[in-house]
Amino acid sequence: MVLTGDVERDLRAIPAEKELLQIKLLRAVAHATDSQVPQRVIAKNLAVTQPEVSRIVKRLRLNPAARDRSPREVLLEHAAKRIDHDRMMAELLAWDYTFGHVPGDDPLGESYVRGTWDQIERSRDLLGDDDYRVLLAATADRRARANAR
């Protein structure tokens, strides 16, 4: 059975909304902890356990970039029907991407530091081929400079 565009978009909106809710949760916990709210109080207000709040705080400590807006978030907002296609593309085209690399202090090349462009590469399920090609073309020079380093 083939899904119509509207049905497929409605179905794809649900996992996008769930992921956006997780982002909102992380940021709410970050804001609360920055405001010195005790974890037990945060837990009570979120209707979760204090150890769950502790795990969220640890995730934030390990990934401080989770506090910031990201290209993946823009794609999720479009999938969740919060923003239209034009706004999504305008924001993604204007993004000041960083590009993943192997750190210079890793002589074996076993580690990889992700950049924001990696979110585009890893979110192809949320981005059509035509839009991906547009983003590739728009970032070609920046990607080439990053790869030359």
LOZAGU-514210 format. One line per field, with one value per residue (C-alpha): x, y, z; residue in one letter. Coordinates in nm, 2 decimals, always signed. Layout:
c1 <- c(X:...) $
c2 <- c(Y:...) $
c3 <- c(Z:...) $
type <- c(A:...) $
//
This chain:
c1 <- c(+0.00:+0.12:+0.07:-0.06:+0.16:-0.07:-0.10:+0.28:+0.35:+0.10:+0.27:+0.62:+0.51:+0.47:+0.83:+0.95:+0.72:+0.86:+1.22:+1.13:+0.97:+1.30:+1.49:+1.24:+1.29:+1.67:+1.65:+1.40:+1.62:+1.92:+1.74:+1.62:+1.97:+2.12:+1.87:+1.99:+1.66:+1.73:+1.70:+1.43:+1.21:+1.28:+1.19:+0.86:+0.76:+0.84:+0.68:+1.00:+1.24:+1.54:+1.78:+1.62:+1.69:+2.05:+2.08:+1.95:+2.20:+2.48:+2.37:+2.38:+2.72:+2.85:+2.69:+2.66:+2.56:+2.22:+2.13:+2.16:+1.94:+2.06:+2.00:+1.84:+1.59:+1.50:+1.44:+1.23:+1.02:+0.94:+0.86:+0.63:+0.46:+0.57:+0.75:+0.70:+0.94:+1.06:+1.14:+1.32:+1.54:+1.61:+1.73:+1.94:+2.09:+2.19:+2.34:+2.70:+2.79:+3.08:+3.23:+3.34:+3.70:+3.95:+4.14:+4.50:+4.60:+4.46:+4.75:+4.56:+4.25:+4.02:+3.80:+3.58:+3.45:+3.11:+3.01:+2.67:+2.68:+2.68:+2.33:+2.23:+2.40:+2.24:+1.89:+1.83:+1.50:+1.38:+1.52:+1.42:+1.69:+1.62:+1.66:+1.98:+2.13:+2.05:+2.22:+2.52:+2.56:+2.53:+2.79:+3.03:+3.30:+3.28:+3.30:+3.60:+3.78:+3.71:+3.83:+4.15:+4.26) $
c2 <- c(+0.00:+0.34:+0.63:+0.96:+1.26:+1.39:+1.05:+1.00:+1.35:+1.30:+0.97:+1.12:+1.41:+1.18:+1.07:+1.42:+1.56:+1.30:+1.39:+1.76:+1.69:+1.53:+1.84:+2.05:+1.83:+1.86:+2.24:+2.27:+2.06:+2.27:+2.59:+2.46:+2.34:+2.66:+2.83:+2.61:+2.42:+2.09:+1.77:+1.63:+1.94:+1.91:+1.54:+1.61:+1.87:+1.65:+1.34:+1.14:+1.00:+1.20:+0.95:+1.02:+1.39:+1.30:+1.10:+1.40:+1.63:+1.39:+1.39:+1.77:+1.77:+1.52:+1.71:+2.08:+2.15:+1.99:+2.33:+2.50:+2.50:+2.26:+2.17:+1.85:+2.05:+2.26:+1.94:+1.80:+2.11:+2.09:+1.72:+1.80:+2.07:+2.35:+2.54:+2.54:+2.42:+2.77:+2.86:+2.53:+2.58:+2.94:+2.85:+2.55:+2.75:+3.03:+2.79:+2.84:+2.47:+2.31:+2.00:+1.68:+1.59:+1.35:+1.54:+1.62:+1.46:+1.12:+0.96:+0.65:+0.83:+0.63:+0.92:+1.15:+1.49:+1.55:+1.89:+2.04:+1.93:+1.57:+1.63:+1.70:+1.38:+1.17:+1.32:+1.21:+1.05:+1.41:+1.58:+1.52:+1.45:+1.79:+1.98:+1.78:+1.87:+2.24:+2.23:+2.04:+2.30:+2.59:+2.45:+2.31:+2.57:+2.55:+2.17:+2.18:+2.42:+2.21:+1.90:+2.07:+2.12) $
c3 <- c(+0.00:-0.09:+0.15:+0.03:+0.11:+0.38:+0.56:+0.54:+0.67:+0.96:+1.06:+1.03:+1.26:+1.56:+1.60:+1.53:+1.80:+2.04:+1.97:+2.00:+2.34:+2.45:+2.35:+2.54:+2.84:+2.83:+2.80:+3.09:+3.31:+3.21:+3.29:+3.62:+3.72:+3.61:+3.84:+4.13:+4.15:+4.34:+4.14:+4.37:+4.30:+3.92:+3.94:+4.13:+3.87:+3.58:+3.75:+3.71:+3.96:+4.09:+3.94:+3.60:+3.65:+3.74:+3.42:+3.22:+3.39:+3.31:+2.94:+2.94:+3.10:+2.84:+2.55:+2.63:+2.27:+2.35:+2.50:+2.16:+1.85:+1.59:+1.22:+1.34:+1.54:+1.24:+1.04:+1.32:+1.35:+0.98:+1.01:+1.30:+1.09:+1.32:+1.05:+0.67:+0.41:+0.31:+0.67:+0.72:+0.41:+0.48:+0.83:+0.71:+0.42:+0.66:+0.92:+1.02:+0.99:+1.16:+0.99:+1.15:+1.17:+1.32:+1.60:+1.53:+1.86:+1.75:+1.56:+1.48:+1.35:+1.57:+1.69:+1.51:+1.63:+1.48:+1.34:+1.28:+0.91:+1.03:+1.16:+0.80:+0.68:+0.95:+0.91:+0.55:+0.66:+0.73:+0.43:+0.07:-0.20:-0.38:-0.05:+0.03:-0.31:-0.25:+0.09:-0.06:-0.33:-0.08:+0.15:-0.11:-0.06:+0.32:+0.32:+0.08:+0.31:+0.61:+0.44:+0.33:+0.69) $
type <- c(M:V:L:T:G:D:V:E:R:D:L:R:A:I:P:A:E:K:E:L:L:Q:I:K:L:L:R:A:V:A:H:A:T:D:S:Q:V:P:Q:R:V:I:A:K:N:L:A:V:T:Q:P:E:V:S:R:I:V:K:R:L:R:L:N:P:A:A:R:D:R:S:P:R:E:V:L:L:E:H:A:A:K:R:I:D:H:D:R:M:M:A:E:L:L:A:W:D:Y:T:F:G:H:V:P:G:D:D:P:L:G:E:S:Y:V:R:G:T:W:D:Q:I:E:R:S:R:D:L:L:G:D:D:D:Y:R:V:L:L:A:A:T:A:D:R:R:A:R:A:N:A:R) $
//
